[in-house]
Amino acid sequence: MGGLLLTLEGIEGSGKSTQAFQLQLQLEAQKVPVILTREPGGTPLAERIRDVVLGLGQEPVEARAELLLFLAARAQHVARTILPALTQGRVVVCDRFTDATLAYQGGGRTIPDEFLRSLNDWATSGIRPDRTYLIDVPVEVGFARARSRAREGRPDRMESEGIGFFEAVRARYLEIAAQEPERVLVLRGTDSIESISHQIVSDVSRLLSARAHNLQR
């Protein structure tokens, strides 16, 4: 399709959203056509689903319902935002994508991995990230950052989960990285924002150069 799909993953408080924004700014400065999007979200309908699935309502959300809501948002997001941008040859920077389902609903909710991968493939029409940047932090560090952020607003439903849940999520993320080292680049989230950004931008530059070379062949 000509475009690149770059995703950023990590537990709450990892700094992935900050890095996604920094990457967008760096690419725009280089005149690279780029869009920044997020999951759940990225389209008006998917943002409405985000409000439902992450909101703290009176009714608990059952794990299977949670999974299906996330997948519904993803299917809409891919069809309406991601695929059109990739077809146009743009770089898509996405704050969370399919690995979040494997980590949160797989690691955190213990839903079988093979089943989740099948549903991900169906919801995304089979597209996969060209590179995933896993911003890894110890859970206690992420919790401290999330608590600090929560002082500025109410934590969402996922942010309100306990330490054990996020330990399982982090462990699953690291398993994915070990299984797919050619795709997933693990970065220390305790490094400075500038250092992490430099590592990501350097890697993206290599990917863009490789893409340009392939298009010229």
ChimeraX attribute file (.defattr): number of C-alpha atoms within 10 A of each C-alpha:
attribute: neighborCount
match mode: 1-to-1
recipient: residues
	/A:1	11
	/A:2	14
	/A:3	21
	/A:4	24
	/A:5	20
	/A:6	23
	/A:7	26
	/A:8	26
	/A:9	26
	/A:10	27
	/A:11	25
	/A:12	22
	/A:13	25
	/A:14	24
	/A:15	22
	/A:16	25
	/A:17	19
	/A:18	14
	/A:19	23
	/A:20	24
	/A:21	16
	/A:22	19
	/A:23	21
	/A:24	22
	/A:25	15
	/A:26	15
	/A:27	17
	/A:28	13
	/A:29	9
	/A:30	9
	/A:31	9
	/A:32	14
	/A:33	15
	/A:34	22
	/A:35	17
	/A:36	18
	/A:37	21
	/A:38	20
	/A:39	20
	/A:40	26
	/A:41	21
	/A:42	23
	/A:43	21
	/A:44	13
	/A:45	13
	/A:46	24
	/A:47	17
	/A:48	14
	/A:49	20
	/A:50	18
	/A:51	13
	/A:52	15
	/A:53	22
	/A:54	18
	/A:55	15
	/A:56	16
	/A:57	10
	/A:58	6
	/A:59	6
	/A:60	9
	/A:61	16
	/A:62	8
	/A:63	14
	/A:64	11
	/A:65	11
	/A:66	16
	/A:67	20
	/A:68	13
	/A:69	17
	/A:70	24
	/A:71	24
	/A:72	15
	/A:73	24
	/A:74	26
	/A:75	19
	/A:76	20
	/A:77	25
	/A:78	18
	/A:79	15
	/A:80	15
	/A:81	16
	/A:82	28
	/A:83	20
	/A:84	14
	/A:85	22
	/A:86	18
	/A:87	12
	/A:88	12
	/A:89	15
	/A:90	20
	/A:91	23
	/A:92	23
	/A:93	24
	/A:94	25
	/A:95	25
	/A:96	24
	/A:97	22
	/A:98	23
	/A:99	26
	/A:100	22
	/A:101	23
	/A:102	25
	/A:103	28
	/A:104	22
	/A:105	21
	/A:106	23
	/A:107	23
	/A:108	21
	/A:109	18
	/A:110	14
	/A:111	18
	/A:112	12
	/A:113	15
	/A:114	11
	/A:115	11
	/A:116	20
	/A:117	16
	/A:118	11
	/A:119	18
	/A:120	22
	/A:121	14
	/A:122	13
	/A:123	21
	/A:124	20
	/A:125	13
	/A:126	10
	/A:127	15
	/A:128	18
	/A:129	18
	/A:130	14
	/A:131	19
	/A:132	26
	/A:133	25
	/A:134	26
	/A:135	24
	/A:136	22
	/A:137	21
	/A:138	16
	/A:139	21
	/A:140	13
	/A:141	15
	/A:142	22
	/A:143	21
	/A:144	13
	/A:145	15
	/A:146	19
	/A:147	18
	/A:148	12
	/A:149	13
	/A:150	13
	/A:151	9
	/A:152	8
	/A:153	9
	/A:154	13
	/A:155	17
	/A:156	14
	/A:157	15
	/A:158	15
	/A:159	17
	/A:160	15
	/A:161	12
	/A:162	10
	/A:163	13
	/A:164	11
	/A:165	15
	/A:166	24
	/A:167	17
	/A:168	18
	/A:169	26
	/A:170	24
	/A:171	14
	/A:172	20
	/A:173	27
	/A:174	17
	/A:175	13
	/A:176	17
	/A:177	19
	/A:178	14
	/A:179	11
	/A:180	12
	/A:181	12
	/A:182	11
	/A:183	17
	/A:184	23
	/A:185	18
	/A:186	18
	/A:187	18
	/A:188	14
	/A:189	21
	/A:190	16
	/A:191	12
	/A:192	10
	/A:193	14
	/A:194	11
	/A:195	13
	/A:196	20
	/A:197	20
	/A:198	16
	/A:199	13
	/A:200	19
	/A:201	17
	/A:202	10
	/A:203	15
	/A:204	18
	/A:205	12
	/A:206	11
	/A:207	15
	/A:208	15
	/A:209	12
	/A:210	12
	/A:211	14
	/A:212	12
	/A:213	10
	/A:214	10
	/A:215	9
	/A:216	7
	/A:217	5
